[in-house]
Amino acid sequence: MQKKKYYQLFLIGALVLDIVVSVLYYIWYLDRKIPTDINIVANSEQSFDFNLPVKCENTSNTCIKVMSNPGTDGMMRVTAGKSYGSCKAELKLFGIIHYKNIKFNVVKEQKLMPSGRAVGIYVNARGVMVLGTANVRGKDGVEYSPAKNILQTGDYIYQVDGKKVSSIDDIESILQNKDKASIRMKIRRGNENIFVKMKCIEADDGKIKIGTWLREDTEGIGTITYVTKDNMYAALGHGIADADTGLLVDISAGGLYKADVSKVIPSKKGSPGQISGSVELSDRCRLGSIISNTNSGIKGKITAGETAYIYQKKTALPIALKQEIKKGKAYILCQLDKVTDKYEVEVCSVYQNSKENKDMVIKVTDERLLNKTGGIVQGMSGSPIIQNGKIIGAVTHVFVNDPVKGYGIFIERMLS
């Protein structure tokens, strides 16, 4: 009898668990299917079919009107006026239970020149970045850790003993000319500026040390995604992060330079390849500035260079909003030698509510590209993805264990 009771409780528990898992999966499915923010071009009308039992509460303002089509599940019609603005529409499951709000934004129609040109990127951090702390063997033979629990990975040092510093040499010069046993620094930690104080150790080699690993600049090769009619550009599709810490580099200045692509090291399973080339960091090879570094890529202005880098109206294309992107054929533009070429890819998945720069999955299908690169390689980040005559996004990451595939970011996210 007791065994029967335990068996009944087990079945009830299994049933409850099954229901909970099903509900959670359904919520996850809804979240992937229905975007939280939707842009729509001014003075246009668009229909959305979520093919789910959700209805939209009728809502309107001066710039946009959102209505559910009567007698349908998940169908709604959005009409945008000539003015720009936003409104929220409430979605209800089965027309009864509140599910979520969707924010509709009226935006202007845009055309951009897709690029695909490889460029050299050089950035200076806003201060000197702390990679970590280390022990120092003093002149007395004792191990010291002067920076431990004082400096943290990702801190930026921008003032030492009242003097502004922008390089490791600046800090080194101040240290070696000190006659005191301690040093004061002004650092930036996240959005907070703080003062710290630590001991200076005379090391066994006679130098004054504070036991820190530092970095002051970053350089590499990437790809320009687009150029606007004002010659503003965006590149990479992801931010420039420090190679050791993985943290986004807080830049003070930077430049874009011509890159001569010399060879491509193909990707293999477990080992991403890369575009290899040379970059001359001189004024004559400088193409423009780097103004910002965000999770969606770098932005700046093209100020010099050949015609290929400057906006050309005849090659400009409209952008596709995320709801226009479909699974299926597309192509990318990238430079693997002296010229930029187009290569066929397939859009495999589209994630409407991705929190990162991984909004879609693409797969390389072009045999020419597969023969040259084995798929996606480092340096191709920023290569524009084009589908049905519109720019839909840019390549951002390679699947390390399957380099034929990679992630892409929505073009509208790069524009925001």
Secondary structure, 3 states (H helix, E strand, C coil): CHHHHHHHHHHHHHHHHHHHHHHHHHHHHHHHHCCCEEEEECCCEEEEECCCCEEECCEECCCEEEEECCCCCCEEEEEECCCCEEEEEEEEECCCEEEEEEEEEEECCCEEEECCCEEEEEEEEEEEEEEEECCEEECCCCEECCCCCCCCCCCEEEEECCEECCCHHHHHHHHHCCCCCEEEEEEEECCEEEEEEEECEEECCCCEECCEEEEEEEEEEEEEEEECCCCEEEECCCCCECCCCCCECCEEEEEEEEEEEEEEECCECCECCEEEEEECCCHHHEEEEEEEEECCEEEEEECCCCHHHCCCHHHCEEECCHHHCCCEEEEEEEECCCCEEEEEEEEEEECCCCCCCCCEEEEECCHHHHHHHCCCCECCCCCEEEECCEEEEEEEEECCCCCCEEEEEEHHHHHC
